[in-house]
Amino acid sequence: MPDTFAQRLSRKDRERDRMIEESLTAGYCIFGFPKPLERLYAQRRHTENRRQFITAALFSVLLYCSFGLVDIIFRPELMTQLLEIRLVFVSYCAAGLVIIVLRPANMLLPGLFSFFGITLASLCAGLMMWLPGNPIAVFEAYVFILMAVIANIALPLSAPVAALSTFCNFALACVFVLGDHQLMPHEQASPLIYLAATSVLTVFANNRLNNADRRAFLFYLREKTYAEYLSTENAALSQISRTDSLTGIANRRSFNGFLGTSWQAAQAQNRTLALLMIDIDLFKQFNDNYGHPAGDECLQRVAGALAAVSDNENELVARLGGEEFAIILSDGNAMSAKTMSMRVHAAIAALSIPNREGIEGKLTVSIGIAVMLPGETTAASAALVAEADRALYAAKQAGRNQTGFEPQAPFDITEKQAFTTAI
């Protein structure tokens, strides 16, 4: 990303981006990242590594036990001692698996369990090789090669832990192979030479795998950081595009979207939808008398009062433009719309904004209410807006500072009578 983009990131994200770039430039990062990145890498890898450790441990136990067939075929006379040695390793694995399963949040356990497990397996192999009368001791030495492969390839160990496990495995191999005086010199040298070569190659392979995984993590983290920034920016821009810049409430675009969604929901659920169109009375004269800055402040105070009377997530207060506002009641009916209109009139009266051209010298509003049952009409949501506009015009014509309403949705006659009487 260009520097200008990185500069728009937060201070924390810029610092992370710098560490990522430095780690990528360094090229080889198997021995760790700066602490903040290393912590994130460990957290991301922990769940996957833990799953792989558990799977590898179970497979290793099965593989280890399968060598019991070799004991039965080639050295049945040593079965008791061999069984005791194998039981020690199996018990360790079982205990380790239980601890790892019971403590899933501990990120050190899988690595420690694997290191000591490999060391214990190597020790058990050496003890088997040293058993008196072992007819296949010369072949037992090659088990250490298998331990090197498991440490570096089969288990997802970090490079330092894998290297240390490999070194301990090689050291134990040297102790047991060179200490077995039943073996001829060439029988001692051959497995150690192969083990040394295998150890070097598998450590190198482990380093490459770890380095590739860490570099992939750096690219992932950088893209994630940029994506989160862009997502935040897009969310902010989306909010700006749906918010009236002067009053801070929803704008016409947000109103249209909410109305369309509410209309469809009302159709699907066969319920009514209510709309209040609100217009500040004699606002042009207010601007002429007090000036446009006072007019802007008036709009802001009116918007705040309207937002205060609506505290339901199923309602939307919006400024449609100029001095015109609207309130959508997505689950509203005639009576709830009337109740809302009364609350609006009371809230505006409480502002006590002077307007010498207004009724009793105060700022007032006129309201038009429309209520429809979308499920019983083929009209679109624009019909609700048009009906509310007509009701608003009627309120203006009737003298302002009042609510106009002509119900279009079917509802109980007593509700209609009560509503009309209240108006």
N, C-alpha and C positions, 0 to 999 in steps of 0.2 A: 504494500500500500504506500502511496506517496506520503512524504513527511507531513504535508498539510493535513492529511487525514489523521495520522497518528497524533498530531498536535491537538486535535479536537477531542481526543480521549480524556477521561478523567485522570487525575494525577496517579492514582493507583494503577489504572490500566496502562498508562504510559510507561510506568516503571516496569510492569510485567512485560510489556512489549519490548522494552530495551533488553531485559534479561533473556527473553526468547531469542532476539536477534543475535545477542552475544553468544548464546549457547549454540545456535545454528552456525554461526561463523566459525566457532571453535572446531566444528566438524566432528570431533570424537567426544562423546559425552557419557561413556559407560560408567564413569566413576562418580556421577552425580551432577545435579544442577545446583544453582543457588538455592538456598533453603526454602524460599516461598514456592519455587517451581517444583522442587523435590517433594515437598509436602503434597502438592496437588497431584503429582505423578503417582505417588504412593497411594493416595486415596482412590484414584481412578483405576489403578491396576489391582487393588486389594481384592475386590470381589471376584474378578476373573482368576487371579492367582490362587485365591483360596479354593475356588472350585477345581482348578487344575491340580493343586496339591492333594486334595481329597481323592480325586480320581486316580492320580498317579500312585498314591499310597495304597489304595485298595488293589490296584493292578499289581503293585510290587509285592504285596503280601501273597496274592494268588500265585504270582510267578515264583516267589521264594518257596512257597509250600509245594509247588509242582516239582521242585528239585528233590522232593522226598521220594519220587519214583526212582531217581538215580540211586538214592540210598538203599532202597529195597532191592534193586537189581544188582548193584555192584558191591555194596558193603553192608549187608544185613546184620552182620555181627556187631556193627557199631551203631545200630539203630537207637539204642537208649541214649547214648551220649549225643548223637546228632539231633535227636528229638528235643533234648533239653536245650541245646544251643539254639535251635530254630524257634523254640517256644519263647525264649528271651526276646528275640527280634519281633515276633508276632505280638507279644504282649506290649512291647514298647509302641508299636504302630497302632494298636488298638487304643491304648491310653492316649496317645497323641491325637488321634482322630476325634476321640470324645472331647478332649479339651478344646480343639479347634472348632468343633461344631458348637460347643457350649459358649465359646467366647468369640463370636464372629467379628467383633469390632477390633480385636487385637491384631495389628498389622505385623507384629514381630514374630508371632507364634509359627506361622507356616514356614518361614525361612529357618528359624532355629530348629524346628522339628525335622526339617529335611536335612539340615547339616548333621545333626547328631544321629539321624536315622542312617545316613550314608556311612558315617564313621562306624556306627554299631554294626552295620551289615558287613563292612570290611573286616572288622574285628572278629565277627562270627565266622567269616570265611577263613580267616587265618587260624582260628582255633580248630575248625574242622580239618584243615590241612595238617595240623600238628597232632591230630589224634594218632596214637600208636597203632600201627598196622593198617593205616589208611591206604588201600590199594590204588586209589586214583589221586593221590596227593599232587602228582605232577600236573594234573589237569585242573585241580582246585585253584592253582595260582592264576589261571586265566579269568576267574570270577572278578578279580580286581579291575580288569578291563571293562567288564559290564558296569561296574560301579562308576567308572569315569564317564561312560556314556550317559548313565542315568543322571549324574550330577550336572552335566553340562547341557544335555539335550532334552531328556525326558521331563525334567522338572524345570519350572520357570524361575530359576534362581537368578538373583542379581549377579553381575560379573564378579564382584569381590567374594561373595559367599560361594559361588561355583568354583572359583579359583582356590579358595581355602579348602573346600571339600575335596577337590582333586588332589591338592598337596597332601592332605592328611591320608587320603586313600593310597597315594603313592608311597608315603612314608611307612604306613602299615604293611604294604605289600613288600617293601624292602626288608622290614623286620622279620616277617614270617617266611618269605621265600629264602632269603639268605640265611635265616636261622634254622631252616629245615635241613639237617645234615643227611637226610635220606636221599636228597636230590643231588644229581650230578651237577657239576658246574654249568654245563650247557643247558641243563634243565632249569637252572636258576636264572641264567642270563636271558634265555629266550622270552619268557613271559614279561620280565622287567623291561626288556627292549620294546616289545610290542606295547606294553602299558605306557611307557614314556612317550612313544609316538602318538598313541591314542589320546593321552592326556593333553599333549600340546595341541593336537588338531581340534579336539573337542572344546578346549578352553578358547581357542581362536574362534571356533564356530559360535560358541556362547557369546563371546564379545561382539561379534557381528550381529547376532540376533538381538542382543540387548541394545546395541547402538541404533539399529534400524527401528526398534520399537520406541526408543526414546526420541528419536528425530521425528517419527510419525506423531508422537504425542505433542511435540513442540508445534508442528504444523496445525494439529487439531486445536491446540489451545489458542494459537494466534487467530485462527479462523473463528473460533468460538468467541473470543474477545471482541473481534470486529463485528461479528453477527449480533452479539448482545448490544453493542453500541448502536448499530444500525436499527435494530428492533426498537430500542428506546427512542431513537430519533424519529423513527416512523410513527411510533405511538404518539409522541409529542406533536408531530405535524398533523396526524389524524385528529388529535384532540383540538388543535388550533383551528383546523378546517371545519370543525363542528361546533365551535364556540364563537359567540358574538364578542368581538374584540372590545367593544365599549362596556358592555354590562357583565360579561363573564358567564352568562347563561347560554343555553343551546341556541344555535342560529337556525336559519331557514332550512339549510341542508340537513341538519340533525332532526329538525321537525318533520321534514318529508320522510326521512328514513324510519323514524319511530312511528309515524302515522301509518305508513305502508305495512310495517310489521304488525302493528296493533290491529289493523283492519283485517289482515289475513288470519290472525289468531282468533279474532272475534267471529269471523266466518266459520272457522273450523270448530269452534266451541259453541257456536250458536248463542252468543251473548251480545249485549249491547255495548256500544262504544260512544263515549261522550267527548265533546270538544267545546272549549270556551275560547271565544275570540275576544280580546280585551284591547280597548283603544283609549288612550288618554284624551280626555275631553279638552277641546280648545287649546291643543298643544302649540299650534302655530302662533296663536296670540301670546302664549306663555313665552315662546322664544323671542317674539318681537318686543315684549315688555321687559324681559329679564336678561336677554342675550343668550347666545348659543352655549357658552360655557355653563351657565345655569341650567340650560336645557339638557346638556349632557349629564350633569349631576342629577337632575330630576329623573332621567331615564335609568340611571344607575340605582337610585334609591327605590324606584318603582320595581325594577327587576329584582332587587334584593328582597323586597316585601313579598313579591310573588313566589320567589324561591322558598321563602320562609313558610308560606302557607301550604306548600306541597312537600311532604316528607315521605312519599310512597314511591317505591321503585317502579310501580306500574303507572306512574304519572310523569309527564314531561312539561317543564316550563320553558318556553322559547320566545325569543324576540324575532318577529317576522320581518321587521324593517321599520324605520321611522319610529313612530310612537305606538306601533301595533305589537301586541304580545298574544300568546296563545298558551293554553293548558290542555293537554290531552289526558283524559282519564281512560286508560285502556280497558279497565273493567268497570267503568262508570255507568250509571243509569240517570234518569231524570232527577231523582231526589239528591243523589250524591253530587251531581253537577250543580244543582241549586245551592246545596250546602257550601260547595266550593266557591260559588259566586258571592255568597254572603261573606265568607271569610276574606275574599279578595277586597270587597268594598270596605270591610272593617279595617283591613291592613292598610289600605290606601288612606283612609280617613285618619288612622293613627299616625301616619307620616306628617300630617298637618302641614303640607307644603302650600305656601301662599300662591294664589293665582287670582289677581283682581278681576279677571274676566270670567272666573269660574263661579259655580254655585256657592253662595255664601263666602266668596273670596278664597276658596280652597280648591286645591287640585282634586279632580275626581276622574273616574273612569266609567266607561260604558261597556257592557258585556253582552255578547250574543252567544246563546247556547244552542248546540245541535246534538241530538241523540239519535242514533240509528242502530238497526239490527242488520249488520252486513250480510248475515246468512239468508235474509229474506228479500234481498234486492240484487239486481244485476248491475247497479251503479258502482263506480269506483270510489275510492276514498275522497276524491275531489268533490263528490256530491256532499259529503259531510262538511267540508270547508265552505262550500257555497252556501249551504243552509245556515251555518254559523254566521257567515257574512251578512246574510239577509236579516237574521235575528239581531245582529249588532246594529245594522242600519235602522231597524225598527226602534231599538232602544235610543239611538241618537235622535230619531224623529220625535220620539215621545218626550224628549226633554233632557236627555243625558242623565248620568249618575244613576243608572238603573240597568236591569237585566232584561233582555228580550229573549223569548223562547216560544217556538211552535213545535211541539213534539211530533217526530216522524216515526218513532219506534213504538210498537204496541206495548202498553203496560197497563197495569191495573187502573181502573177509572178513579178510584179513591186517591191514588198517588197523583194522578193528573190534576184532580180537583184541589188537592192540598198544595201542589206546586203552584198552580195558577193563582190560588188565594194568597200564597206567600209573596208572589210577584206584585 
